[in-house]
C-alpha cells in the first residue's frame, strides 16, 4: 500500500510512518519542520525512517512542504492510496497566543488535503483529532456523543476538522475516520509535555514543576496504541465517516504523575507549584468502548507501565534526546 503521512516527522506521525515501513508499505512523509519544538528530534525521526526502509523492501520519500500549499498537497496525495493526516499546529497555549496561525494550518490545511483526496480518489483519509474537542466535562469518561464545547482555539480547529471530514464523506463519498487522541506519550515525544519535563528535571536534580494544584487529571495514551488504531484503519472500513476516542481508559492526576516519576528517579526532590496555565483542561478520561467494538481497539498498557517504559527509553537515549528536551 502507498501511504502518505502528513506531519510524519513529528512525534505521532513519525511512529506511524516507522510502523508502516516495518509492515512493508511504501511511505511518503510530508512535513514543514514547524519550529514548535527542537527540530533535532524530527531529524532523528527521519533517520529512523530511512534505516527501517533500508532494512526492508519499502520505498520511502520525505517531502519538505506545508499542508497550507494546495499544489504541494496535490502532488503528494496523487501518489497515495491512504492518507494519514497528522500535520497540525499543536499546543493549546500556542493556539491562545496565535489563533490565526493555528486556524490556517489546522483548518485550511485539512481542507487542502480533503480536496486533493477527493480529486485523487484516495481509498481512505485517517485524521488526527483530539480530546480537546470536548471542553469541560459534563460526565466522565468522555463518550463520543458527549457535547463538544472546546475551550481553546486548538480544540475548535480540531472539531472543525472533524466536521469537514464528515461533510466530505457525506457529499463526496470520501472515506474518512477521525481519531480523538488523549495526551499521547512515548519515545521521541514532544519535549514540552509534562512527562518528558518531569523525567528531564528529575534526572538533572531539579524538582518537577506542576502548573496549578496538581489535581488536574489526564488520560495518557501510549503511542504504540495510537499506532495500532491507525494500522487497523488502513484496511478496515468499520468506522468510515465516524469519530473514535483513542485513549488508555485510565487516568491519573498530574500530582500522582509527578510523584511517580520523582519517586523512581529522585525521591529526595520536592515538587514545585506554579500558576495554572490558560485554557488547559481540568480533566480528561476516554471511553474506548466504541473503538473496541468497531476496530478491536484495546489499550496495551496502564499509565504507570507506559511511564516506566518511557523512563527506560529516555535513559537509554539520553545522550541525543535530553539536550533537545532541555533547549525546548
N, C-alpha and C positions, 0 to 999 in steps of 0.2 A: 504494500500500500504506500502511496505517496502522501506524506503528511506535512502540512505547514504548521509550525508553532510560532505564533507571534509572541513577542516578549520572551523568546526562547533562550536568551542569555541570562534572564533573571532567575530568581530562586525557584519558583514552582515550574515555570516554563523550562528551565534548564534540566530539572529532574525528569520532566515529561519527555523532552527530546532525547535524553540519555536512555530512558527506558524503551522508547520506540526504536531507537537504533539497536539496542540489545535484542529486541524482538525481530530484527531483520527488516524493518521498514526503511524506506528512503525518506529522509527528513530534510526540510528546509527551515532554517531559523531566520526570522526577521526580528531585528532589534536595533534601536537607535542609541543605545548607551545613555539613556536619560540619567543625568547625574544626581539622582536622588540619594544614592549611597555609593561607596567606593567602587569604581569601575573595575578594579583588580579582581574582585570576586566574579564578575561577569566574564572577564578574560580567562580566568581559571576554568570556569564552566565550559567555555568554548573549547579549551584544550582537552577537557574530559570528553566532550563530544567527538572530537577528532580521533582521540585514542580509541574510543569504542568503535567508531566507524572503520578505522584501520584494522581492528582485530577481526571484524566480521565482513559481511558482504553487502553492507548497506551503503547507499550513496548519501553523502552529507554535503549540505551547502549552507553557508552563512551569508546573509544579505544584510548589510547595514542600511537601514532605512526606517521610515516613520509611517505609522498607520494613518497619519493625517494627510499623507500624499496619495491621492487616488491612483495615480499611474504606477507608483511602486507597488501598491496593494494589488492592483490588477495583474501586474507581472508575476508576482509570487503565487497568487491564487490560481493562476492559469495552469500551474504545474501540480496542483494538489487534488487528491481525492477527498481528503478530510482536512478541515481547518480546525485547529485547537487554539482558540483566541485567549491568550493570557496577557497581552500587552495592555498596560494601563498606567496612569499616573496614580501610584499607590499613596496611602497615607491620609488618615482622617485630618490630622492637623495641617498637613500641606494643602488640603482642599479648602480649609477655612482661610488660609493665607492667600491662596491663588485659585479661586473658584473658576475663573475663566479658562485658565490653562487646563485644569482637571476636566472641565466640561468638554473642551476641544479635543483632548486626547481620548477620553473615555467614551464620549458620545459620538462625536463626528468621526473619530477613527473607527468605531464599531460600525457605523453606517457605511463607511467606505468598504469595510470588509464584507458586510452582508450584501451590498450591491454587487461587488465583484463575485461573490459566491453564487448569487442568483444567476448572474450572467454566464458564469463558467460551469454551471450545472454541477456544483460540488455535492458530494454524497451527504455530508453532514457537517455542521458547524457546532462545536462544543465551546461554550463561552464561560469564562470565569466570572462568577458573581461573588457576592459577599454577604455575610451575616449582617453587615452594616445596613442592609435594606430594611431591617425590622425596626430599628429605633428602640424606643422604650418598651420593655416587655409588659404585656397585659397578662401573660401567662408564660410559664417555662415548664419544660423545654419548648423552644420555638418549633411549631409545625409549619409546614409550607403555606398553610392558609391563614396564619397569624397576620393581623394587619401590618401593612408595610408603611411606616411613618419615619423614614430616616431622619437623623438629627445632624447630619453633616452633608456638605456638598458632595463628598465622595459617595456616601450612601445613595444620594439622589441620582448620581450618574450611573451607579450600578443598577438601580431599579429601572432607570431609563433604558439601559442596555437590554434588560430582560423584556421590557415591553416591545422594544424594537425587534428583538428576536422572535417574539410571539407573532407580531404583525407580519414579518416576512414568512413565517411558517403558514399563517392563515391566508395571506394574499398571494404568495408566490410558490407555495408548496415546498419551501426550502426547509429541510430537516435541521432543526436547532434544538439544543439542550443547554440549559443554564444551570451551573453548579454553584450553590451558595457555600463558599468556603468559610470555615470558622477558624480563624487565627492559626494559620499553618506554620509549622516549625520543623526543623531538622537540619541535616548537614547543608552547609553553604547558605543558611538562612540570612535574611536581611540583618545587618548588624545593629540596626536601631530598634530592635524588638526587645521586649522585656527579658526573654530567656537568654539571648546572646549577651545582653548587657549585664545581667546578674552573673553569668558564668565568667565573663571577662573581668568584671570588677573583683569578684571573689578570688580568682586566680592571681590577681595582682595586689592583693591585700587591701582592697578598697571596699567599703561597705556597699551592699546593694541599696539602690535608691528607689523608693516607691513614691509615685505621684498620686497623692490622695491618702486615704486612711488604710489602704490595703484590703478593704472588704469587697472591692470590685471582684467579680468572678468572670472567668473566661473558660470557654470550651476550646482547648488547644488540640489541633489535628496534626498528626504526624504526616509528613509529606508523602511517605510511601502509600498511605491510604488514599490520598488525593490522586496519586499516580494510578492506583488500581481502579478507581472510579472512572477515570478518563480512558484507560485501556479497554475497559469493558464497553464503553460507549463508542469505540471505534467501529464495532460490529453490531451492537445491539440497538434496535430502534424502539425499545420498550418505553423510553422516556421522551420520544420526539415531541417537540412543542411544549415541553414541561420544564419545571424547575425542581431541583433536588437539593436538600441540605447534605453537605459533606462535612461531618464533624466526628467527634470522638464519642458522643453520647455521655461524656463525663465532663465535669468542670471542676475548677479549683480557684480558690481566692488568690489574688496577687500576693497577699501576705504569706499564704501557705507555700506558694511557688518560690518566693524569695527565701523562705526558711528552708525549703527542700534543697535548693542549690547551695545556700550558705552552709547548712549543716554537713553537706557532703564535702565541701571544698575548704571552708574556712570558718569553723564553728565559733571562733573567738570574735568574729565581727558583729557589730551592732547595726541593725538596719536603720537607714536614714529615711525620713519622710519629707517630701516637698509638696507644694501646692498641686492640686489636681489639674490635669490638662483639659483644655477646652474641647468639647464635642466627643470626648471618649465615652463609650457606652459603659453603663454601670454593670450590666450582667449579660452574658451570652451563654446559651446552652442549647445544643441542637437535638432535635428528634430526628433520628435517621431511619425511622421505620419505613418511610416511603421509598427511600433509596434501597433499603434492604429488600422490599417487596418487588421493586421494578428491575433492579440490576444486580441484586445479590450483594449489595454493599454491606460490609461488616468491619468496624474498626479493629485493627490488629493489635493495638497497644493501649494500655492505660496511660494517662498523662505522666504518672510517676515513672513508668517504664520508658516512655519516649524521652523524657528529660534525662534519664540516666544514660540512654544511648547517645543523646546529643552531647552530653558532657564527655563521654568517652571519645566521640568523634572529634570534638573541639581539642581535647588534649593531644590526640594523635596528629591533628592538622594545625596545631597552634603556631608553628613557625611561619606559615604563609597567611593563615586566616586572621590571627589576632591583630597584627599591625593594621589590617584593613578595618577590623571592628573598632579599634582604638581611634582611628582617624575619622570615623563616622560619628 
